[in-house]
Amino acid sequence: MRYSYQTQGTCSSQIDLEIDDNGVISNVQFYGGCHGNLQGISTLVRGMKAADAVSKLQGIRCGYKNTSCPDQLATALRQAMAAME
């Protein structure tokens, strides 16, 4: 399944992701934000179960913000998993 998410409260503006039928992340692409860091996050979660990535990433904050790019990825993954049900 392919899913696009418009981020809120972060430097990145959008996350496109793909999750296979087994709930495993096959691709993540961030638009905007800190390219090197987001490329690293995308690489680290590739091959990981979406639910496991959510549990590791949700709640991470960026400085004074209430969210972060990893937290927004967790939100996108939760929404994508709900859409798959």
Residue pairs with C-beta under 8 A, 6 or more apart in sequence:
1 18
1 19
1 20
1 21
1 80
1 83
1 84
2 16
2 17
2 18
3 16
3 17
3 18
3 19
3 76
3 79
3 80
3 83
4 14
4 15
4 16
4 17
5 14
5 15
5 16
5 17
5 72
5 75
5 76
5 79
5 80
6 13
6 14
7 13
7 14
7 15
7 69
7 72
7 76
8 67
8 72
9 65
9 66
9 67
9 72
10 33
10 62
10 65
10 67
10 68
10 69
10 72
11 32
11 33
11 34
11 69
12 30
12 31
12 32
12 33
12 38
12 69
12 72
13 31
13 32
13 33
14 30
14 31
14 32
15 28
15 29
15 30
15 31
15 72
15 73
15 76
16 27
16 28
16 29
16 31
17 25
17 27
17 28
17 29
17 73
17 76
17 77
17 80
18 25
18 26
18 27
18 28
19 25
19 26
19 50
19 77
19 80
19 81
19 84
20 26
22 49
23 49
23 50
23 51
23 81
23 84
24 47
24 48
24 49
24 50
25 45
25 46
25 47
25 48
25 49
25 50
25 53
25 77
26 46
26 47
27 42
27 46
28 41
28 42
28 45
28 46
28 73
29 42
30 38
30 39
30 41
30 42
30 69
30 73
33 69
34 69
37 69
38 69
41 69
41 70
41 73
45 53
45 57
45 73
50 77
50 80
50 81
51 81
53 73
53 74
53 77
54 74
54 77
54 78
54 81
57 70
57 71
57 73
57 74
57 77
58 71
58 74
58 75
58 78
59 71
59 74
60 68
60 70
60 71
60 74
61 67
61 68
61 71
62 68
62 69
62 71
